[in-house]
Amino acid sequence: MESSVRVKLLAFTPTPDDVVAAAARLCYSSSTAEDLVVEFKEGKRQSGLFIRKLIKSGHLSPLEHASFTFAVDGISRACSHQLVRHRIASYSQQSQRYVSMDEARYILPDSVKVDARALSIFKEAIRYAHEAYKSLVESGVPLEDARYLLPNAWETRIVITMNARELHHFFSLRLCKRAQWEIRRLAKLMLKEVTGVAEGIFDIAGPSCITKGKCEETNPCGEPYDSMEELLN
């Protein structure tokens, strides 16, 4: 069965914009952090505007005070291998050692979908691998050993926690058009989730063509995004 990526924001630092703004403002204020948070919450100070100036100036450490936890379903093992390279994060992933892969659930690339011959080859390989996997399990081979047969396309589930600074770094790399299509799709859904609760922090996020107005890749894609709206849509 073909799967598709699903992202749900499970938890996040309450009023993340206000917390980040207060933490940053504390560096230059005689007020307490608690008082500053109240001022931002009550609108006496504008957290969004302050955060935008903060990010533009490169003062990013206050962003580490806000964290976000996502539930992700329907990504491939190939995608999760890329994801966990972002080491300033916490991950809890469904284990193929303890969870039996009774049903064939996999991610199907668009490039395969549009080619009838490629689609036939792909699905046959998935079917054969899964049948071989089940045969090994039925013959007494442990799940942790039978899983060696499962392909990179196999669906996995994972919980991710990142702070806002690392999310900005993640979005800068994985929303670039040069990033692999699946992790780019995942990053877009994650960005949509956090913009709903931390508009100031993620008002502008993504690759350098968005955040800096110019591409900083060594080998540009040649098709930069024009706006956040284009990126998200």
N, C-alpha and C positions, 0 to 999 in steps of 0.2 A: 504494500500500500504506500502510495506516495504521500509524503508529509510536507508541511510548509511551516516556516518559522512563526512562532507566537511569542510575544514579550509582554510581561505584566510587571509593573513596578510594585513590589511587595511592601517595601518600607523605605522611609527616608528621614533624614534629620528634619524635625519640625521647623517650619518657617526658615528654610535653608538660606534664602536671600538675606534675611535679617541677621541670621547667625554669622554668616560670612562677612557681611558689611560691618557688624559690630566688632568682630575679631580684628578686622583690618583697621577700623577707626580707633580701636583701643591703643594702637601703637603711637597715635598722635594726640591722645586725649587724656585728661586727668580724671575722666568719669570711669565708673566701673563698667565691665562688659555687660552686666545685667541691666544697668541703666541704659546703656546704648542700644541693647536689643529692644527694650521698651520704646525708646524714642523712634526706632525704625518701624516697629510694629504699629505705633500710633500715627505714623506719617509725618512726624516732626522732622525726620530726615528721609531722603529718598534713597532706598537701598539699591534699586536697579541702576540708577545713574551713577552712584558711587562705585558699584561693582564694575560697570563698564569702564570707568576711568582706571580702576584697579588693574583690570586685565590688560588694558592698553598700555599701562606703565610697566607691565611685566612683574608686578607684585602678586605672585600667584599662591604663596604659601597659605594665606587665609582660606583659600578654596578647599584646603584639606580638612577643614572642620565640618564640612557637609558631606554625608555619604548617602549612597543610594543602592538598594538591593533589588535585583531583577530576577524573576523566574523566566527561564527561556526553555521553550519546547520546540521540537521540530528543526533542529540544526543537525548537520552531519558531524561525524567524528573528524572529518577533514577540517571543518570550520572550527570545531572546539580546539583542535591542535593549534590553530592560529590564535585563537582567543586567549588561551592560557599563557601565551608568550608575554602578555601584559602582566608583569609580575607584581605590580603594586595594586593588588586586588585579592579578593578571597573567592574561592570556587568550591562548590559542592556538586559533584557530577554523578549521575546515575551510573552504578557500577555494573559492568557486564560479568563481573565475577559472581555476583549474588542475585542479579535479576536475569531470569531466563528470557531470551529473545524468541518467544514462541511465535510472534507474528512478524512477518517481514515488513518493516517500516523503514523507508529510505528517502533520501533527498534526490530529486531528479533535476539535473541542470537543464536550463532552457535550450542550450545548444543541442542536447540529446532529444528533447521533446519534438523539435521541429524537423527531425530527420528520421523517417520511418525505419530505415535500416539500423541506424544507431540506436534508436529506441528499442528495437527488437533484441539487439545484441546486449544492451544494458540490462533489460528486464530478465533475459535468459540467464545472464551471469548472476544477477541477484537471486533468482529462483534456485539456481544450482548451488550457490554458496549457502543459502538458507537450508535447503534440503540436506546438504552435507553436514551442516551444523547440527540440525535436529537428529540426524542419524548418529553422530558422535555422542550426543547427550543421551540418547536412548540406549546406546551401547555401554554407558557408564563413564564416559569421559567427563571430567569435571567441567563446569561452565567456564571456569577461568582458562581452560585449555581449548575447549571447543570454540571459544570466541575468536581464536586466531584466524578462523576462516572468514569472519565477517568483514565486509569491505568498508572503505572510508566513507562510503555514502550512507552507512547505517545511521539511523536517527539516534540522537542522544538528548538528554535533558540536563540542565545545569542551572544552579543558582549563582549569581554573580553579585559581589558587592565591590563598588569602587567609590573613592571619594571624588569630589567635583574636579579637582585638578587632574587626576588621572583620566577621568572621563573626557576632559578637554583634549588631553593627549591622544586618547583612544580615537576620538572623533576626528582629530586632525589627520590621522593615518588611515583609518578604516572607512572614512567617508570620501576619500579621494577617489576619483574615477579610475585610478590605476590599481586600487585595491581589488581583491578578488570579489566577485559578485555576491557570494553568499554572506560573507562577513560584512560587506557594505550594506546589504539588506538588513542584517541584524542591527548594525550601528544606527541606521536610520530609524528603526522602530524604537531603539533605546533612547535616541535623542527626542523623538516625539513624546515619549513618556515623561522625560525629565523637564521638558519645556513647559509642561502643564503645571508643574509644582515649583519650579525654580526659574521663572522667566528671566530674572535679572542675570543669573549665573550663566544661562545658556541662550541668552538673547542672540548672541553671535557665536557660533561654534562650527567646527568642521575643518576642511583643508585650508591651506594658506590662501587660495584664491578667494575664499570667503572672508577669513579673519584678517587678512593683511592686504587684500586687494590685488595680490599678484601671486603667481605660482612659484614656489620655492623648491619644486622637485627638480632633480638633475635631468630627468627626461620627462618633460611635461606631456600631459595627455593631448593638449591642443584644443580641448573643449572645456574650459573652466566654467564653474557655476557663476551665474550672474547675481544670485541672491539666495537668501535662506529659504525663501518660498520655493524656488526651483529645486534646491537640494532636498527639501522635505517632501516634495510632490513627485 
